[in-house]
Amino acid sequence: MTEQESVRQSRAIYYASGIVSICGIIFEVLFGALGSYILGDGVKQYTLTISLFLTGMGIGAYISEKMTKHLIASFIWIEYGIGLVGGFSAMLLFGVTAYLPDGTDALFLYSVTLLVGTLTGVELPILIRKANEIGVSLQKSAAKVLFSDYAGGLIGGLLFLFLLRPYFGLVKTSFLVALINVAVALWIVIRFRKELKRFQLHAASGIVFLFILMAGALFGEEAAFHFEQKLYRDPVVFSEQTAYQQILLTREQGDTRLYLDGQLQFSSSDEHRYHEILVHPVMSAAARHDNVLVLGGGDGLAVRELLKYEDLGTVTLVDLDPAMTETARTHHLLTDLNKGSLDDSRVQVMNEDAFQFLEKADGFYDVIIVDLPDPNNESLNKLYTQEFYSLMRNHLHPDGASIVQATSPVFAAEVYWTIDKTIQSAGLKTKNLHADIPSFGGWGFIMASREEIQLSKLTIIDDTRYLTTDILPALAEFGKDEDAVIEDENGDPVTLTPNTLIRPNLIEVYDKAWRYY
């Protein structure tokens, strides 16, 4: 081999190591995102998938010790393996979730994560050994290959976060990244063709795999959409993967349902019950309605109820995802329900994180409505902490009132009353409400203000479908199995502690409560 050819081959190895490292880190975070979406509890799933992936890499590094011959051929087929397994992973996970028993999806995801991690762990030792074989010193080859690996890891993470996930979604991303793995393998086939004994077999196999993965990239999302249909009771009519979440609408016999990351947000058949309780008691409790803040509620349904008040001043709606508020403004199924509320001149929509918004906001609000998803991950948990409710208190007018949706006191009593305890720890006095929302079951709300709220003095406006002044006091009556006295499995009282940023105990309590529902 000439010196010039040696230089070209060593450069090919360094470039290949950087590119496959980018693919490796993308698969790693992709599996975490899939776990978060399908299985819930993002922190738990990212922790498990990253740990399994790294464990697999360790296993792969150990296995690589046995590979001392046919290094290039081994690398090529490892890339083919990563491409095929990783490429079909997302699509097949939706199929497993839709058709196989509970728990199979987790087993499938974790097995794929470990397998791809193991194959990834074999890559670098082989490339380092090949670079050394070409004539590059072991110390130098290891340093360059590892540099390419670490630099590629950063690039891969940024690409997934800012380009692949928001613009291509999880299924198409898996196929696109797999195509890169196979393309790198084919490039290595061509670059090292002189030393490959079965060049035509390697090349033909790679071309076939490319076409298979291209077909997956073109049609895999449609197949996954078909699988996903099985996860929902009604036909899916709209689905969008945004930078923050998956927005999905279903429609069947006049019933429209909104899901965010697979979690039901409302059913049009009974959402009026939920939103009337969320809005009208707190509006009655507040001394004025000049300045109202809604945190969450990007579907515009809470704002629809607010616009029924003639003395309403301005409404500021803060929802993190601009795609959610845009869908609420433009999709006919949502505009039919929210009556075009987000386009009202009194409404200002701000796409920001609710916590950060309160940190930098000025002034006071007469009414604060917190209509956020349940605290099932770290990002949402911070919006149910003492620190968050302290910010809410600091921006609540002295004679104003607030209300928080607080999950189910029936299915998750400890969660509900922990949220209540947390709000009280921020210096607010609470009043507890709950009602039957057929699509959800028994659901809870917590009103809060600086002064004691007396339900008997509140008056509900006439323009409602469910809530009346007469039935409002009944919403504050809780049964024995849903009241504030929580008992453990032995019948002993459970001491509730406020949820804080430093000690986010609510996530574990929530996961435990909803595990079997």
Secondary structure, DSSP 4 states (H G I P E B T S, - for coil): --HHHHHHHHHHHHHHHHHHHHHHHHHHHHHHHHHHHHH--HHHHHHHHHHHHHHHHHHHHHHHTT--S-HHHHHHHHHHHHHHHHHHHHHHHHHHHHHSPTTHHHHHHHHHHHHHHHHHHHHHHHHHHHHHHHT--HHHHHHHHHHHHHHHHHHHHHHIIIIIHHHHHHHHHHHHHHHHHHHHHHHHHHHTGGG-TTHHHHHHHHHHHHHHHHHHHHHHHHHHHHHHHTTSSS-EEEEEE-SS-EEEEEEETTEEEEEETTEEEEETTTHHHHHHHHHHHHHHHSS--SEEEEEE-TTSHHHHHHTT-TT--EEEEE-S-HHHHHHHHH-HHHHHHHTTGGGSTTEEEE-S-HHHHHHH--S-EEEEEEE---S-SHHHHGGGSHHHHHHHHHTEEEEEEEEEE---TTT-HHHHHHHHHHHHHTT-EEEEEEEEETTTEEEEEEEEESS---GGG----S--SS--TTTGGGGG---GGGSS--B-TTSPBPPP----SSS-HHHHHHHHHHTT-
